[in-house]
């Protein structure tokens, strides 16, 4: 008679995947938000979170790639505004 269920997967494997999924979604949201404000900080943060989510094996690879692309777009938008205004800060 067994009192516990047999182990079918590594302990902590499910929480690691869930953490990676959360990082993928966070990178997407931060990348999207970074197009509007704080793109100097949110762009690189979105890129790092997306890379970490992909490295950990997220189930939401599309969101991670979108977050990475939006993070790069944040930096490109910042670069374009810097070139137009010749300053690090920009306004409408």
C-alpha positions in Angstrom: 0.0 0.0 0.0 1.4 3.4 -1.1 0.5 6.5 0.8 2.0 8.9 -1.7 1.6 9.3 -5.4 4.6 8.2 -7.5 6.8 11.0 -8.8 6.3 11.4 -12.5 8.3 14.6 -13.1 11.1 16.4 -11.5 10.1 18.4 -8.4 10.0 22.1 -9.3 9.7 21.5 -13.1 6.2 22.8 -13.2 7.0 26.0 -11.2 10.0 26.7 -13.4 7.9 26.5 -16.6 5.3 28.7 -14.9 7.9 31.2 -14.0 9.3 31.2 -17.5 5.7 31.8 -18.9 5.3 34.7 -16.5 8.6 36.2 -17.7 7.5 35.9 -21.3 4.3 37.8 -20.6 6.1 40.4 -18.5 8.6 41.0 -21.3 5.7 41.5 -23.8 3.9 43.9 -21.5 7.1 45.9 -20.6 8.1 46.0 -24.3 4.7 47.3 -25.2 4.7 49.9 -22.4 8.2 50.9 -23.3 7.1 52.2 -26.7 5.3 55.0 -24.8 7.4 55.7 -21.7 10.8 54.9 -20.2 12.0 53.1 -23.3 15.6 53.5 -22.1 14.9 51.2 -19.1 11.9 49.1 -20.3 13.4 48.1 -23.6 16.5 46.3 -22.2 14.4 44.9 -19.4 12.0 43.3 -21.9 14.9 41.9 -23.9 16.5 40.3 -20.8 13.2 38.9 -19.6 12.4 37.4 -23.0 15.9 35.9 -23.3 15.6 34.4 -19.8 12.1 33.0 -20.6 13.4 31.4 -23.8 16.4 30.0 -22.0 14.2 28.4 -19.3 11.9 26.8 -21.9 8.7 28.8 -21.8 5.6 27.4 -23.3 4.8 30.9 -24.6 7.6 31.3 -27.1 5.6 33.7 -29.3 5.1 36.1 -26.4 8.8 35.9 -25.5 9.8 36.7 -29.1 7.3 39.5 -29.3 8.6 40.9 -26.0 12.2 40.7 -27.4 11.1 42.4 -30.6 9.3 45.2 -28.8 12.3 45.7 -26.5 14.4 46.2 -29.6 11.8 48.5 -31.1 11.8 50.5 -27.8 15.5 51.2 -28.3 15.1 52.0 -32.0 12.3 54.5 -31.1 14.6 56.1 -28.5 17.4 56.3 -31.0 15.1 58.0 -33.5 14.0 60.5 -31.0 17.5 61.2 -29.9 18.5 61.8 -33.5 15.6 64.2 -34.0 16.0 66.2 -30.8 19.7 65.8 -30.1 18.9 65.0 -26.5 18.4 61.9 -24.4 14.9 63.0 -23.2 12.1 63.6 -25.6 8.6 65.0 -25.5 5.7 65.4 -27.9 
